[in-house]
């Protein structure tokens, strides 16, 4: 038996049971060893000098008699005497004939259960194990189900049907670990010594059958580190592979168009923007392709920063792609870029969306293929097979976490090993960045451009709605505009929430019949969405009733009031993104959060945090604590791993150490040594499983 042996090598596991285990992701011995307990029960032996009703106990003793009691319910009563002479009745209502054959007189048992009192102590349906020696001489070191810290395993109906409940897993794992199976080490010796980690063999034994809490903690620490180390090594390996293909297209170190843009702007770039541009440029000076993550809070000027970088490419006739997750955001970027480029020589900026007329699309594809289109802004439509570029050298991806890792590489594959600039307006805590974007250089813009107004954020219960509507009317009649955001498009009886469609009708007819109100949601046709947004931008619509389609990218400086209905139904980062739709002009802005009286504790924490700070980085830390990393960013979509044991929120120190060690271990050239290649392969299998 070795780690790659089939499960049928284990006594008690036949073909049928192995087939069910395989359907649940357990195909060989290694999979089984890395199927970790979900929790543990402490069933170590109890000192039975002072037994008390209600205690959960584990006792050694002997069967002295048994009888069937016939009444309303037939039950088996087994007389059990502990080492200290205390008589306890073991009572079985189900399976009485089976237990009567098992628990015969003079059998030595280790028994676990909850003590109850009925004409003396009794335990109903205890767990037990039969021992071969007298109570005083019994060897309890090999107990599986009682008398020790007991692991409990995840299971389901299909597994339980084949006997693979927690008892079944304990039996199978005990047989593997008690065999002479060799479990090769996968971590470098120097890493184990430096971090004071358990050897792999000991860690796997102690994670399943720990003798103490200290054993469990040491095993958990080792296996957490192993997960983090190999994931970091995978990221670094991927980064090394990307760097092996040298740069073909070189951006200019000094861009005339960028200099003209700076002179034409009616404002100055912030120091953070200038620093970010310089830092990103420094990564493009070498022959390895650049890969950066540009983090910037809502309204920090990421689009202008990205355009400034892009002009260093387009001035050298290198094409740039600007990828956005939604059509609204893509159109916004397109208009923003055209607005910035208004005073510059003609630069062909293309917008490519899904569902375009065939002739128009073919003309755009031709211009892209011939290199006439220098900046192409688009959505997922850019992934299609017939999209070709002449010299694509920079890929800019906005809202990076809304695209999968494979999509990121798919768009890069259309260029000549292009540089990558990923952007996110969701500030990501440093530890999470190391895990999620460990193959990207991190560049941060923290400060907002001068002149941006602070946003007055307030939280009200829905009984204050009349006053809120009066405030909306006041600001709208002064010439300002307002968003009212709802979480749903249509009525949901399950959640009992108003839909934005129903709210639009009510607001139009009953609340603001004299004002111009528009409706925007994700189920509308693209042309209708574009028309509504254009009308709102030009103040033809005073109040826009909408869903989260306005979450990112929509820029209407005249909009100064944002009202979020059922605000407790939104995540903290999403609320912060929504809040960023106002405060973009010179006028004072407000974000009004409305909820019912009964909201969860998490909801209260989110809304309180939002009213206390506008710092997106601070809010992201709070959101991470409340919701965890997977829910914060979307585990599968973002590429964030589903670790079995490691938690990047609580294991910050381990994550940092694993990153440092993996960087040293994953140096180019080192990965090619045979012993390292085999360890890497082994570790990769562990991680991907």
C-alpha positions as CSV (number, residue, x, y, z in Angstrom):
1,X,0.0,0.0,0.0
2,X,1.2,3.5,-0.9
3,X,-0.5,6.9,-1.2
4,X,-1.6,6.3,-4.7
5,X,-3.1,2.8,-4.0
6,X,-6.8,2.3,-4.6
7,X,-9.1,2.3,-1.6
8,X,-9.8,-1.4,-2.1
9,X,-6.4,-2.1,-0.6
10,X,-8.0,-1.3,2.8
11,X,-9.8,-4.2,4.6
12,X,-13.5,-3.6,4.6
13,X,-13.6,-1.4,1.5
14,X,-14.9,-3.3,-1.6
15,X,-15.6,-2.1,-5.1
16,X,-19.0,-0.7,-4.4
17,X,-17.9,1.3,-1.3
18,X,-14.9,2.5,-3.2
19,X,-17.1,3.7,-6.1
20,X,-19.3,5.7,-3.7
21,X,-16.2,7.2,-2.0
22,X,-14.8,8.2,-5.5
23,X,-18.1,10.0,-6.3
24,X,-17.4,12.0,-3.1
25,X,-13.9,13.0,-4.2
26,X,-12.0,10.2,-2.4
27,X,-10.3,8.0,-5.0
28,X,-7.1,6.7,-3.3
29,X,-5.3,6.4,0.0
30,X,-3.9,9.9,-0.2
31,X,-7.4,11.4,-0.7
32,X,-8.6,9.5,2.4
33,X,-5.7,10.8,4.5
34,X,-6.5,14.3,3.4
35,X,-10.2,13.9,4.2
36,X,-10.0,15.8,7.5
37,X,-12.4,15.6,10.5
38,X,-15.0,18.4,10.7
39,X,-14.7,18.4,14.6
40,X,-13.8,16.3,17.5
41,X,-15.4,14.8,20.7
42,X,-13.4,14.4,23.9
43,X,-14.1,10.8,25.0
44,X,-11.1,10.3,27.1
45,X,-11.7,8.0,30.1
46,X,-13.6,9.6,33.0
47,X,-12.6,9.4,36.7
48,X,-15.8,7.7,37.9
49,X,-15.4,8.5,41.6
50,X,-17.9,11.3,41.4
51,X,-20.5,10.5,38.7
52,X,-23.2,13.2,38.2
53,X,-26.5,13.1,36.3
54,X,-26.2,14.9,32.9
55,X,-22.5,14.3,32.6
56,X,-21.1,12.8,29.3
57,X,-18.7,10.1,30.5
58,X,-16.4,7.4,29.1
59,X,-16.0,4.5,31.5
60,X,-14.2,1.1,31.6
61,X,-16.1,-1.9,33.1
62,X,-17.7,-5.3,32.7
63,X,-21.0,-6.7,31.7
64,X,-22.6,-8.6,34.6
65,X,-26.0,-9.4,33.3
66,X,-28.7,-8.5,30.6
67,X,-32.4,-9.0,30.1
68,X,-35.2,-7.9,27.7
69,X,-37.8,-5.7,29.3
70,X,-41.2,-6.0,27.6
71,X,-43.5,-3.0,28.1
72,X,-44.9,-0.3,25.8
73,X,-41.5,-0.6,24.1
74,X,-39.3,-3.6,24.3
75,X,-35.8,-2.7,25.5
76,X,-32.6,-4.4,26.3
77,X,-31.1,-3.6,29.7
78,X,-27.4,-4.5,30.2
79,X,-26.0,-4.4,33.7
80,X,-22.5,-2.8,33.5
81,X,-20.2,-2.4,36.5
82,X,-17.4,0.2,36.4
83,X,-13.9,-0.3,37.7
84,X,-14.9,1.3,40.9
85,X,-17.9,-0.9,41.4
86,X,-20.6,1.5,40.3
87,X,-23.5,-0.2,38.6
88,X,-24.9,1.5,35.5
89,X,-27.7,0.2,33.2
90,X,-27.0,0.4,29.5
91,X,-30.4,0.7,27.7
92,X,-31.0,-0.2,24.0
93,X,-34.5,0.4,22.5
94,X,-33.4,-0.3,18.9
95,X,-31.5,-3.4,17.7
96,X,-32.0,-5.2,21.0
97,X,-31.4,-8.7,19.6
98,X,-28.1,-7.6,18.0
99,X,-26.8,-5.9,21.2
100,X,-27.9,-8.9,23.4
101,X,-25.6,-11.2,21.3
102,X,-22.8,-8.6,21.4
103,X,-22.9,-7.7,25.1
104,X,-22.7,-11.0,26.9
105,X,-21.8,-11.6,30.5
106,X,-18.1,-10.9,31.5
107,X,-17.4,-8.8,28.4
108,X,-15.0,-5.9,29.2
109,X,-16.2,-2.6,27.6
110,X,-15.3,1.0,27.2
111,X,-18.6,2.8,27.2
112,X,-19.4,6.5,26.3
113,X,-22.7,8.3,26.8
114,X,-24.8,10.8,28.8
115,X,-25.6,9.7,32.4
116,X,-29.3,9.8,33.2
117,X,-31.1,8.7,36.4
118,X,-34.0,6.3,36.6
119,X,-33.9,4.0,39.6
120,X,-30.1,4.3,39.4
121,X,-27.7,5.6,36.7
122,X,-28.3,4.6,33.1
123,X,-27.0,5.4,29.7
124,X,-29.3,5.1,26.7
125,X,-27.8,3.8,23.5
126,X,-24.2,4.3,24.5
127,X,-21.2,4.1,22.2
128,X,-19.0,1.2,23.2
129,X,-16.0,-0.9,22.3
130,X,-15.3,-4.4,23.4
131,X,-11.9,-5.0,25.0
132,X,-10.1,-8.3,25.2
133,X,-8.7,-8.0,28.8
134,X,-10.0,-7.3,32.3
135,X,-10.9,-3.7,33.0
136,X,-7.8,-3.1,35.1
137,X,-5.5,-4.7,32.5
138,X,-7.2,-3.5,29.2
139,X,-5.0,-1.8,26.6
140,X,-7.0,1.4,25.7
141,X,-4.4,2.8,23.3
142,X,-6.0,1.3,20.3
143,X,-9.6,2.4,21.0
144,X,-11.2,4.0,18.0
145,X,-14.7,5.1,19.0
146,X,-14.5,5.8,22.8
147,X,-11.8,6.4,25.4
148,X,-10.0,9.0,23.4
149,X,-10.4,12.2,21.4
150,X,-12.7,11.1,18.6
151,X,-12.7,12.6,15.1
152,X,-16.1,13.2,13.4
153,X,-16.1,13.3,9.6
154,X,-18.3,15.0,7.0
155,X,-20.7,12.4,5.5
156,X,-23.9,12.3,3.5
157,X,-26.6,9.8,2.8
158,X,-24.7,7.9,0.0
159,X,-21.7,7.5,2.2
160,X,-23.7,6.5,5.3
161,X,-25.6,3.9,3.2
162,X,-22.2,2.2,2.6
163,X,-21.2,2.4,6.2
164,X,-19.0,5.4,5.8
165,X,-20.2,7.5,8.7
166,X,-17.7,8.7,11.2
167,X,-17.2,5.2,12.6
168,X,-16.6,3.9,9.1
169,X,-14.0,6.6,8.3
170,X,-12.3,6.0,11.7
171,X,-12.0,2.3,10.9
172,X,-10.6,2.8,7.4
173,X,-8.1,5.5,8.5
174,X,-6.9,3.5,11.5
175,X,-6.2,0.5,9.2
176,X,-4.1,2.8,6.8
177,X,-2.2,4.5,9.6
178,X,-1.6,1.3,11.5
179,X,-0.1,-0.3,8.4
180,X,3.5,0.2,7.3
181,X,2.5,2.7,4.7
182,X,5.3,5.1,3.8
183,X,4.2,8.7,3.6
184,X,7.0,10.7,1.9
185,X,7.8,14.2,3.0
186,X,6.9,16.9,0.5
187,X,8.2,20.0,2.3
188,X,11.9,20.9,2.1
189,X,13.8,19.9,5.3
190,X,15.0,23.5,5.8
191,X,11.5,24.8,5.7
192,X,10.3,22.2,8.3
193,X,13.2,23.1,10.6
194,X,12.8,26.9,10.1
195,X,9.1,26.8,10.9
196,X,9.3,24.1,13.5
197,X,6.7,21.9,11.7
198,X,5.8,18.3,12.4
199,X,6.9,15.7,9.8
200,X,4.1,14.9,7.4
201,X,3.6,11.3,8.6
202,X,3.1,12.5,12.2
203,X,0.9,15.4,11.2
204,X,-1.5,13.1,9.3
205,X,-1.7,10.6,12.2
206,X,-2.4,13.4,14.7
207,X,-4.9,15.2,12.7
208,X,-7.1,12.1,12.6
209,X,-6.2,10.5,16.0
210,X,-4.7,13.2,18.3
211,X,-3.8,12.1,21.9
212,X,-4.1,15.7,23.1
213,X,-5.1,19.2,22.1
214,X,-1.4,20.0,21.7
215,X,-1.0,17.1,19.2
216,X,-4.0,18.4,17.2
217,X,-2.7,22.0,17.1
218,X,0.7,20.9,15.9
219,X,-0.8,18.7,13.2
220,X,-3.2,21.4,12.1
221,X,-0.4,24.0,11.9
222,X,1.8,21.8,9.8
223,X,-1.0,20.9,7.3
224,X,-2.2,24.5,7.1
225,X,1.3,25.6,6.2
226,X,1.5,22.8,3.6
227,X,-1.6,24.1,1.9
228,X,-0.5,27.7,1.9
229,X,3.1,26.8,0.8
230,X,2.0,24.8,-2.2
231,X,-0.6,27.3,-3.3
232,X,2.0,30.1,-3.2
233,X,4.4,27.8,-5.1
234,X,1.8,27.3,-7.8
235,X,1.3,31.1,-8.1
236,X,5.1,31.6,-8.3
237,X,5.5,28.8,-10.8
238,X,2.8,30.3,-13.0
239,X,4.6,33.7,-12.7
240,X,7.9,32.1,-13.7
241,X,6.3,30.5,-16.7
242,X,4.9,33.8,-17.8
243,X,8.2,35.4,-17.4
244,X,10.0,32.8,-19.5
245,X,8.4,34.3,-22.6
246,X,10.2,37.5,-23.1
247,X,8.7,40.9,-24.0
248,X,8.0,41.4,-27.7
249,X,6.4,44.9,-27.5
250,X,8.1,47.8,-25.7
251,X,6.1,50.7,-24.3
252,X,7.8,54.1,-24.6
253,X,9.5,55.3,-21.4
254,X,8.3,58.8,-22.2
255,X,4.9,59.4,-23.9
256,X,4.2,62.6,-25.8
257,X,0.4,61.9,-25.6
258,X,0.7,61.4,-21.8
259,X,2.4,64.8,-21.5
260,X,-0.3,66.4,-23.6
261,X,-3.0,64.8,-21.5
262,X,-1.5,66.2,-18.3
263,X,-1.5,69.7,-19.7
264,X,-5.0,69.4,-21.0
265,X,-6.5,68.2,-17.7
266,X,-8.4,70.8,-15.7
267,X,-6.9,69.4,-12.5
268,X,-3.6,67.8,-11.4
269,X,-3.0,64.1,-10.8
270,X,-2.8,63.1,-7.1
271,X,0.6,62.1,-5.7
272,X,-0.7,58.5,-5.4
273,X,-1.7,58.5,-9.1
274,X,1.7,59.8,-10.2
275,X,3.5,57.3,-7.9
276,X,1.3,54.4,-9.3
277,X,2.1,55.4,-12.9
278,X,5.8,55.6,-12.2
279,X,5.7,52.2,-10.4
280,X,3.8,50.5,-13.2
281,X,6.2,51.9,-15.8
282,X,9.2,50.6,-13.8
283,X,7.8,47.1,-14.2
284,X,7.7,47.6,-18.0
285,X,11.4,48.5,-18.3
286,X,12.6,44.9,-18.3
287,X,12.2,42.1,-20.9
288,X,9.8,40.2,-18.7
289,X,6.0,41.0,-19.1
290,X,4.5,43.2,-16.4
291,X,1.6,41.9,-14.3
292,X,0.2,44.4,-11.8
293,X,-2.9,44.7,-9.6
294,X,-3.9,48.4,-9.2
295,X,-6.0,48.8,-6.1
296,X,-7.8,52.0,-5.6
297,X,-10.7,53.0,-3.4
298,X,-14.0,54.2,-5.0
299,X,-13.3,57.5,-6.8
300,X,-9.5,57.4,-6.5
301,X,-8.9,57.9,-10.3
302,X,-7.9,54.4,-11.4
303,X,-9.3,54.9,-15.0
304,X,-7.2,58.0,-15.6
305,X,-4.2,56.2,-14.1
306,X,-4.7,53.2,-16.4
307,X,-5.2,55.5,-19.5
308,X,-2.0,57.3,-18.6
309,X,-0.1,54.0,-18.6
310,X,-1.9,52.9,-21.8
311,X,-0.7,56.0,-23.8
312,X,3.0,54.8,-23.4
313,X,1.9,51.8,-25.5
314,X,-0.3,53.4,-28.0
315,X,2.4,56.0,-28.8
316,X,4.5,53.1,-29.9
317,X,1.7,51.6,-32.0
318,X,0.9,48.9,-29.5
319,X,-2.7,48.0,-29.0
320,X,-4.4,48.1,-25.6
321,X,-7.5,46.2,-24.4
322,X,-9.7,47.6,-21.6
323,X,-11.9,44.8,-20.3
324,X,-15.0,45.6,-18.1
325,X,-17.5,43.2,-16.5
326,X,-20.7,44.9,-17.6
327,X,-21.8,46.9,-20.7
328,X,-22.7,49.9,-18.5
329,X,-19.2,50.0,-17.2
330,X,-17.7,49.4,-20.6
331,X,-19.7,52.3,-22.1
332,X,-18.7,54.5,-19.1
333,X,-15.0,53.8,-19.6
334,X,-15.3,54.4,-23.4
335,X,-17.0,57.8,-22.8
336,X,-14.5,58.7,-20.1
337,X,-11.5,57.9,-22.3
338,X,-13.0,59.9,-25.2
339,X,-13.5,62.8,-22.8
340,X,-9.9,62.7,-21.6
341,X,-8.6,62.4,-25.2
342,X,-10.7,65.3,-26.5
343,X,-7.8,67.7,-26.8
344,X,-5.3,65.2,-28.2
345,X,-4.6,64.1,-31.7
346,X,-7.0,61.5,-33.1
347,X,-6.6,58.1,-31.4
348,X,-8.9,55.4,-32.6
349,X,-10.8,54.1,-29.5
350,X,-13.1,51.2,-30.2
351,X,-16.1,49.9,-28.1
352,X,-17.0,46.2,-28.6
353,X,-20.0,44.8,-26.9
354,X,-22.1,41.7,-27.4
355,X,-25.1,41.6,-29.7
356,X,-23.9,44.3,-32.1
357,X,-25.1,44.4,-35.7
358,X,-23.1,42.0,-37.9
359,X,-21.8,44.6,-40.3
360,X,-20.7,47.0,-37.5
361,X,-19.0,44.2,-35.7
362,X,-17.1,42.9,-38.7
363,X,-15.8,46.5,-39.4
364,X,-14.5,46.8,-35.8
365,X,-12.9,43.3,-36.0
366,X,-11.1,44.3,-39.2
367,X,-9.8,47.5,-37.7
368,X,-8.6,45.6,-34.6
369,X,-6.9,43.0,-36.7
370,X,-5.2,45.6,-38.9
371,X,-4.0,47.6,-35.9
372,X,-6.1,50.6,-36.7
373,X,-7.9,50.5,-33.3
374,X,-5.4,51.4,-30.7
375,X,-7.6,51.1,-27.6
376,X,-10.4,48.6,-27.5
377,X,-12.9,48.8,-24.7
378,X,-15.3,45.9,-24.3
379,X,-16.9,43.2,-22.2
380,X,-16.9,39.3,-22.3
381,X,-17.4,39.8,-26.1
382,X,-13.7,40.2,-26.3
383,X,-13.1,36.5,-25.4
384,X,-14.8,35.3,-28.6
385,X,-12.6,33.2,-31.0
386,X,-12.8,35.5,-34.0
387,X,-11.3,38.4,-32.1
388,X,-7.8,39.1,-33.4
389,X,-5.3,41.9,-32.8
390,X,-2.2,42.9,-34.8
391,X,-0.1,44.0,-31.8
392,X,-1.9,43.7,-28.5
393,X,0.7,44.6,-25.8
394,X,-1.4,45.7,-22.7
395,X,-4.5,44.1,-21.2
396,X,-6.3,46.3,-18.6
397,X,-9.0,44.4,-16.6
398,X,-11.4,46.4,-14.5
399,X,-13.1,44.8,-11.5
400,X,-10.6,41.9,-11.7
401,X,-12.3,39.8,-9.2
402,X,-15.4,39.5,-11.4
403,X,-13.3,37.6,-14.0
404,X,-11.9,34.1,-13.5
405,X,-8.2,33.3,-13.6
406,X,-8.7,31.4,-16.9
407,X,-10.5,34.4,-18.5
408,X,-7.5,36.6,-17.6
409,X,-5.2,34.3,-19.4
410,X,-7.6,33.8,-22.3
411,X,-7.6,37.5,-23.2
412,X,-3.8,37.7,-22.8
413,X,-3.5,34.8,-25.3
414,X,-4.8,37.1,-28.0
415,X,-1.7,39.3,-27.8
416,X,2.0,39.0,-28.1
417,X,2.7,38.0,-24.4
418,X,1.0,41.3,-23.4
419,X,1.5,43.1,-20.1
420,X,-1.4,42.8,-17.6
421,X,-2.9,45.6,-15.5
422,X,-5.7,44.3,-13.3
423,X,-7.8,46.9,-11.4
424,X,-10.2,46.6,-8.5
425,X,-12.2,49.2,-6.6
426,X,-12.7,46.6,-3.8
427,X,-9.8,47.2,-1.5
428,X,-8.3,43.9,-0.5
429,X,-6.5,43.3,2.8
430,X,-2.8,42.6,2.3
431,X,-3.0,38.9,3.4
432,X,-5.8,38.2,1.1
433,X,-3.9,39.9,-1.8
434,X,-0.9,37.6,-1.1
435,X,-3.2,34.6,-1.5
436,X,-5.6,35.8,-4.3
437,X,-3.1,37.8,-6.4
438,X,0.2,36.4,-5.3
439,X,1.4,36.4,-9.0
440,X,0.8,40.1,-9.4
441,X,2.7,43.1,-8.3
442,X,0.6,45.3,-6.0
443,X,0.1,49.0,-6.7
444,X,-2.2,51.1,-4.4
445,X,-3.9,54.4,-4.8
446,X,-5.3,55.4,-1.4
447,X,-6.0,59.1,-1.7
448,X,-8.9,60.6,-3.7
449,X,-8.4,63.6,-6.1
450,X,-8.7,67.1,-4.5
451,X,-12.2,68.6,-4.4
452,X,-14.0,65.3,-3.8
453,X,-16.7,65.9,-1.3
454,X,-17.1,63.7,1.8
455,X,-20.3,61.7,1.7
456,X,-22.7,62.1,4.7
457,X,-23.8,58.5,5.4
458,X,-26.9,57.9,7.6
459,X,-28.9,54.8,8.6
460,X,-32.7,55.1,9.2
461,X,-35.5,52.6,9.8
462,X,-38.2,52.5,7.2
463,X,-40.7,54.5,9.4
464,X,-38.6,57.6,8.5
465,X,-39.3,57.2,4.8
466,X,-41.6,60.2,4.6
467,X,-38.9,62.5,5.9
468,X,-36.4,61.0,3.5
469,X,-38.7,61.6,0.5
470,X,-39.0,65.2,1.6
471,X,-35.2,65.6,1.6
472,X,-35.0,64.0,-1.9
473,X,-37.6,66.5,-3.2
474,X,-35.6,69.4,-1.6
475,X,-32.3,68.5,-3.3
476,X,-33.9,67.6,-6.7
477,X,-35.7,70.9,-6.8
478,X,-32.3,72.6,-6.2
479,X,-31.1,70.9,-9.4
480,X,-29.5,67.8,-8.0
481,X,-30.2,64.2,-8.9
482,X,-30.9,61.0,-6.9
483,X,-30.4,57.2,-7.0
484,X,-32.8,54.9,-5.2
485,X,-31.4,51.4,-5.2
486,X,-33.3,48.1,-4.5
487,X,-31.9,44.6,-4.2
488,X,-34.4,42.9,-6.5
489,X,-35.9,43.4,-9.9
490,X,-39.2,41.6,-9.2
491,X,-41.2,40.9,-6.0
492,X,-39.9,38.0,-4.0
493,X,-42.5,36.5,-1.6
494,X,-39.8,34.6,0.1
495,X,-37.8,37.6,1.2
496,X,-40.8,39.9,1.3
497,X,-38.9,42.8,-0.4
498,X,-40.2,45.5,-2.6
499,X,-38.9,45.2,-6.1
500,X,-37.5,48.1,-8.0
501,X,-40.2,47.8,-10.6
502,X,-43.0,48.0,-8.1
503,X,-41.2,50.9,-6.3
504,X,-40.7,52.7,-9.6
505,X,-44.5,52.6,-10.2
506,X,-45.3,53.7,-6.6
507,X,-42.8,56.5,-6.6
508,X,-43.9,57.7,-10.1
509,X,-47.7,57.7,-9.3
510,X,-47.9,58.5,-5.6
511,X,-44.7,60.1,-4.2
512,X,-43.1,62.1,-6.9
513,X,-45.8,62.4,-9.7
514,X,-44.4,65.8,-10.7
515,X,-40.8,64.7,-11.0
516,X,-39.0,62.9,-13.8
517,X,-38.3,59.3,-12.7
518,X,-36.4,56.6,-14.6
519,X,-36.0,52.8,-14.1
520,X,-32.8,50.8,-14.7
521,X,-32.2,47.1,-14.0
522,X,-30.2,44.2,-15.4
523,X,-33.1,42.5,-17.2
524,X,-33.7,45.5,-19.5
525,X,-32.5,45.4,-23.1
526,X,-29.1,47.0,-23.7
527,X,-30.4,49.8,-25.8
528,X,-33.0,50.7,-23.2
529,X,-30.3,50.7,-20.4
530,X,-28.1,53.0,-22.5
531,X,-31.0,55.4,-23.2
532,X,-31.9,55.6,-19.5
533,X,-28.3,56.2,-18.4
534,X,-27.8,58.9,-21.1
535,X,-31.0,60.6,-19.9
536,X,-29.8,60.5,-16.3
537,X,-26.4,61.9,-17.2
538,X,-28.0,64.8,-19.0
539,X,-30.5,65.5,-16.2
540,X,-33.5,64.4,-18.2
541,X,-34.2,62.0,-15.3
542,X,-34.1,63.4,-11.8
543,X,-34.6,60.3,-9.8
544,X,-33.2,56.9,-11.0
545,X,-34.8,53.8,-9.5
546,X,-32.3,51.0,-10.0
547,X,-30.6,47.8,-8.8
548,X,-26.9,47.2,-8.4
549,X,-26.2,47.6,-12.1
550,X,-25.0,51.1,-11.0
551,X,-22.6,49.5,-8.5
552,X,-19.4,50.4,-10.3
553,X,-18.3,52.8,-12.9
554,X,-21.3,55.0,-13.3
555,X,-20.2,58.7,-13.1
556,X,-22.8,61.4,-12.8
557,X,-21.3,64.3,-10.8
558,X,-24.7,66.0,-10.4
559,X,-26.1,63.0,-8.5
560,X,-25.7,63.8,-4.8
561,X,-28.3,61.6,-3.0
562,X,-28.1,57.8,-2.9
563,X,-30.9,55.9,-1.1
564,X,-30.4,52.2,-0.5
565,X,-33.6,50.3,0.4
566,X,-33.2,47.1,2.4
567,X,-29.6,48.0,2.9
568,X,-29.0,45.1,5.3
569,X,-29.4,42.7,2.3
570,X,-26.2,44.1,0.7
571,X,-22.6,43.2,1.5
572,X,-20.4,45.9,3.0
573,X,-18.1,46.2,0.0
574,X,-21.1,46.4,-2.3
575,X,-22.6,49.2,-0.2
576,X,-19.3,51.1,-0.3
577,X,-19.3,50.7,-4.1
578,X,-22.8,52.0,-4.3
579,X,-22.0,54.9,-2.1
580,X,-19.2,55.8,-4.6
581,X,-21.9,56.8,-7.2
582,X,-22.3,60.1,-5.3
583,X,-19.7,62.6,-4.0
584,X,-18.2,62.9,-7.5
585,X,-18.9,66.6,-8.0
586,X,-18.6,69.8,-6.1
587,X,-21.9,69.5,-4.1
588,X,-22.4,68.0,-0.7
589,X,-23.6,64.4,-1.1
590,X,-25.6,62.0,1.0
591,X,-25.9,58.2,1.3
592,X,-29.1,57.1,3.0
593,X,-29.4,53.5,4.2
594,X,-33.0,52.2,4.9
595,X,-33.8,49.0,6.8
596,X,-36.6,47.4,8.8
597,X,-36.4,47.2,12.6
598,X,-35.4,43.5,12.7
599,X,-31.9,42.9,11.1
600,X,-29.1,40.5,12.0
601,X,-26.1,41.3,14.1
602,X,-23.9,41.1,11.0
603,X,-26.2,43.6,9.3
604,X,-26.0,46.0,12.2
605,X,-22.2,45.8,12.1
606,X,-22.0,46.4,8.4
607,X,-24.3,49.5,8.5
608,X,-22.6,50.9,11.5
609,X,-19.2,50.6,10.0
610,X,-20.4,52.3,6.8
611,X,-21.8,55.3,8.7
612,X,-18.5,55.7,10.6
613,X,-15.9,55.6,7.8
614,X,-15.4,56.2,4.1
615,X,-12.0,54.3,4.1
616,X,-12.5,51.4,1.7
617,X,-9.4,49.6,3.0
618,X,-10.7,49.8,6.6
619,X,-14.1,48.6,5.5
620,X,-12.6,45.7,3.6
621,X,-10.9,44.5,6.8
622,X,-14.3,44.6,8.6
623,X,-16.0,42.9,5.8
624,X,-13.4,40.1,5.8
625,X,-14.0,39.5,9.5
626,X,-17.8,39.5,9.1
627,X,-18.1,37.4,5.9
628,X,-14.8,35.7,5.3
629,X,-12.7,35.8,2.1
630,X,-14.7,33.3,0.0
631,X,-18.0,35.2,0.2
632,X,-16.3,38.6,0.1
633,X,-14.9,38.0,-3.4
634,X,-16.6,34.9,-4.7
635,X,-14.4,31.9,-4.3
636,X,-14.6,30.2,-7.7
637,X,-15.0,33.2,-9.8
638,X,-12.0,35.0,-8.2
639,X,-9.7,32.1,-8.2
640,X,-9.5,32.0,-4.4
641,X,-8.7,28.5,-3.2
642,X,-11.1,26.6,-1.0
643,X,-8.5,25.5,1.6
644,X,-9.4,22.5,3.7
645,X,-7.7,23.8,6.9
646,X,-6.0,27.1,6.2
647,X,-7.9,30.3,6.9
648,X,-6.2,33.4,5.3
649,X,-8.1,35.6,7.7
650,X,-6.8,34.0,10.9
651,X,-3.6,32.5,9.6
652,X,-1.9,35.7,8.5
653,X,1.5,34.8,9.9
654,X,1.5,31.4,8.3
655,X,0.5,32.9,5.0
656,X,3.4,35.4,5.1
657,X,5.9,32.7,6.1
658,X,4.7,30.4,3.4
659,X,5.0,33.2,0.8
660,X,8.5,34.0,1.8
661,X,9.6,30.3,1.8
662,X,7.8,29.6,-1.5
663,X,9.5,32.7,-3.2
664,X,12.9,31.2,-2.1
665,X,12.0,27.7,-3.1
666,X,10.4,28.6,-6.4
667,X,13.3,30.5,-7.9
668,X,13.7,29.9,-11.7
669,X,16.1,27.0,-12.3
670,X,15.5,25.5,-8.8
671,X,12.1,24.2,-9.9
672,X,13.8,22.1,-12.5
673,X,15.8,19.9,-10.1
674,X,14.3,16.4,-10.1
675,X,13.7,16.1,-6.3
676,X,12.0,19.5,-6.3
677,X,9.9,18.6,-9.4
678,X,8.6,15.5,-7.7
679,X,7.8,17.4,-4.5
680,X,6.0,20.1,-6.4
681,X,4.0,17.5,-8.3
682,X,3.0,15.8,-5.1
683,X,2.1,19.1,-3.5
684,X,0.1,20.2,-6.5
685,X,-1.9,17.0,-6.3
686,X,-2.6,17.6,-2.7
687,X,-3.8,21.1,-3.3
688,X,-5.9,20.5,-6.4
689,X,-7.7,17.6,-4.7
